[in-house]
Structures are given as structure tokens and as C-alpha cells.
Amino acid sequence: MKKMSTETRHHQSEHLDDMSSLEILQLMNTEDQTLPALIASQLTSIEKAIGLTTHAYRHGAKVIYIGAGTSGRLGILDAAELVPTFNADPKRYFGLIAGGSNAMTQAVEGAEDHTDQGMLDLQQVHLTSNDVVIGIAASGRTPYVIGALSYAQNIGCQTVAISCNTHSKISAHADIPIEIPVGPEILTGSTRLKAGTAQKMILNMISTVTMIRVGKVYDNLMIDVQATNEKLIRRAIDIIQTITQLNTQESLQLYETAQRQIKPAIVMHFKALPYREAQQLLQRHHGNIKDILKKNN
């Protein structure tokens, strides 16, 4: 345990409980500012991981985050947010956590210590060799995650490991290891702090760029957003208006005609097609609108 930097004591916070609240906040803020540079050193590896996730998702396979405790919760959170933001398929991009769904809101004692459970959980979701498994563990040595990655590799699955220590055990079980050595936490061993923040930043990168690569973004607009409330409906209409240069009423009418879907609405407008044909065109081009618009289809 002492060899892992995430478990060592932070010298500047050794008397944390004697510090003022402002002093603690300043120290936390200073520590958090070290993360972007650390992550920058791993961008090439993160890019490679995105290549795997993009290929898998584009070809109908699964992208699975797997972790225990905070790491598992962050994976589930990141994947869950892709559904309303990008209309991602929750059966093909999701997270698993040691201890199951109950572990999202309360600690499940000892759940992370069972190597076989990582394998069993992946078997339960019918992992195939076409899928991508991303193991997340701040320590880099969580047995549950090691078991999952080892099983994934054994069946020919592509694997990624995200840890916050160098030379971590999970890295040895990954095709693409991503190691962010965040160093000691101001609260010794509390890896929900810097380590958790670093993990979420990396997951944001992987999931967002993957969704961009599979055609769910036009310029910097969310063209596959699920308009499930009034705010998002207004956003959808604004996006149509921005891209097509129609007025508000025309954009609303086009949105309704396209069965409240942005992507077919845009294709319908620029290609002068009815809804069904616009949908067929999107399917042929894997949902990539710019690919459609630059070709004489």
C-alpha cells in the first residue's frame, strides 16, 4: 500500500483539521490544478482508446466501463449521461460496478475483492470479442477490475485501463493503459478527490469524442439530443434554426414533420426529402450528416 502514491500522506495537509476552511479550499484548488498537465501527457493513449470505442460503437458492439466504488460510479454516471445528450444506446455504452446497482448509493463491503465477479458480470452482459472493456481503478490494483480485464482479454476483447498510479496491475491487463499519477490526496487515501476528478475528465474525453466520431455532433451542436423537456425542445429547434437558417416557425414545423428528431430534419431540409427517405439516407451513411451533405446522393 505504501508504494502507491495515492495512499501516501500529503505533507502539506498533515494538519488538515487545524487549517481554516479557506486554507483547505486553497490547497484543494492547487492540487486540482495539477491534473490537466498530467492528463495532457496521456492524450496519445486516450486517442488510441477512442479509436477502439468509436470502431466498436459504430459497428454495433458494446463499450463497457467497469470499476468499484467511486471509479465504478463515475463510469456509470458518464455512460448514463450519453443517453439524453447523444441519444446513445444504453445497451451498448454502459457501466458496471462491483456489488451491482446497490453499490451506486451505498458501500457494498468486500465487493471489489472478488476477481471472479468481474468476469461473471461481463458474462452476464454477454461480452463478445467485438466489444471494448474499460477498467477504472484509482489504485490500479482492484481485484474485481483485474478479473474483468483478464477475462475480456482471454476472449479476444479490446481493453483499456485507467488508473492513478504508475506501473499499476490493471495496466498489465490492458491493450491501452492510461496512467495518471495524481499523487497523494489531501485526505490520505480518499481517491474520490483528485483521482476521481482525473478519472471523470478522462471519461468525458473518451465518451464525448466517441460520440462526435460516430456522427452525433454537427459542428459543435448536439444533433442527437433527446428532447425530453421544454428546455431541450427549445434547444432542438434552435439547433435546426442555426444549421438551416430557417426562421423559428419554419424550424418548429420541420422539427414536428421530422417526428421531433434533429438529424432527419436537417437532411429533409437540405436534400428536399420526406422523413422516411431521410432516415434511410442516414442509415446508409451511419448517421453522418456532413457525409450526406457533401455527396450527391
Buried (B, 14 or more C-beta within 10 A) or exposed (E): EEEBBBBBBBEBBEEBEEBEEEEBEEBBEEBBEEBEEBBEEBEEBBEEBBBBBBBBBBEEBBBBBBBBBBBBBBBBBBBBBBBBBBBBBEEBBBBBBBBBEEBBEEEBEEBBEBBEBBBEBBEEBEBEEBBBBBBBBBBBBBBBBBBBBBBBBEBEBBBBBBBBBEEBBBBEBBBBBBBBBBBBBBBBBBBBBBBBBBBBBBBEBBBBBBBBBBBBBBEEBBBBBBBEEEEBBEBBBEBBBEBBEBEEEBBBBBBEBBEBBBBBBBBBBBEEBEBEBBBEBBEEBEBBBEBBBEEEE
